[in-house]
Amino acid sequence: GYATKDGSDCVLRLKRALYGSRGSPKRFFTVLKDSYIRRGFVQSKLDPCLFFKGEMMILCYCDDQIVCCRDQSKAQQLMKELSAEFTLTDEGSLADYLGIHFETLPDGRFEATQTGLIDKIIDAAGLIDCNPSDMPTAQIPIGRDVDGERYKDDWHYASIVGMLQYLQQHTRPDITYAVNQCARFSSDPKESHAKAVKRIVRYLKGTQKKGLIFAPTGEVAIDCYCDADFCGNWAVEDPTHPSSVKSRNGYVFTMSGCPFHWASKLQTLTALSSTESEILCLSEAMRHLLPLREIVEEIRGHMGLAKDYPVRIKSKVFEDNNGAIAVATSPKITPRSKHIGTAYFFFKEHLADLEILKVDTKEQKADIFTKAMDGPTFKTIRRLLLGW
């Protein structure tokens, strides 16, 4: 886009990374990494944005940094050294990070909230004076609604859904299923989909001050709750459309009893039975669980936490389908499960690190990610998952 006065062709060499140029983020991280390494930090082999030095750990997210250590004076000394190279803003203790507010409750638990984002969502949807809803979704799932009334609201559907996605990913897993349903139709929303979004916003209006409460058990272990809803869209979608026979995955990981990662999504493969849908969900969850276990082991090794916290070697995987447990723990693959064996039974190689256990459906925390529930059931699972 540069033009010379005489109209001749030329190429300009950029001597330094400018803000907004494509290579700037990589250049900044390289400078930041080199600065940490010069000060004796070791970069994680599994996560390049994680650095260790003795009992100190730094987590990088773009130009935001979290410093974790037991001795606050060491963190202050690091800040003083870095201020010679970078323009820093010391935010003090971890109270607000990426729009998330962290608070220590009187009983020693921790709570993460995003009330500011919820305010923004309510305002953007024009529902400041709306009546709150007790539930984020109706008990009947929403479908494509091909012949439904066109979307006609003033607010931008995809923008609101995007903000709801950020909210559910961090502090509000209770709306994950409802948001995922609405996100499927962002390219061609109908009035029925807009009503579903408004219902989520009205639910947030009534629970605006709520968030995700952490009550650590003190035990170093990553566990998993996983569940699948077999053919949940059959009575909703057009029976000739492939999505009508897709099952939905739902899983949540807990660290020391605290949820930190969850998902709700339709399966890509069409399951032929309820047991098979549970196996597909279990397999997808294991693809995330196994690498996370390695990161925890790396953190323990670098920071010397083994002597202070009890460690459980095996991860507990909670499943409420007896057939799925039997297939997952069986030493062989039967003819009926052979067609999914190659792609979805890889985790059998890691059964020594996993303990697949039966859990009652009433205590299945992942149930909230797979289907719409009645009020009492929803609130019971929400209490197990979010602590309120």
Disulfide bonds with the S-S distance in Angstrom:
none
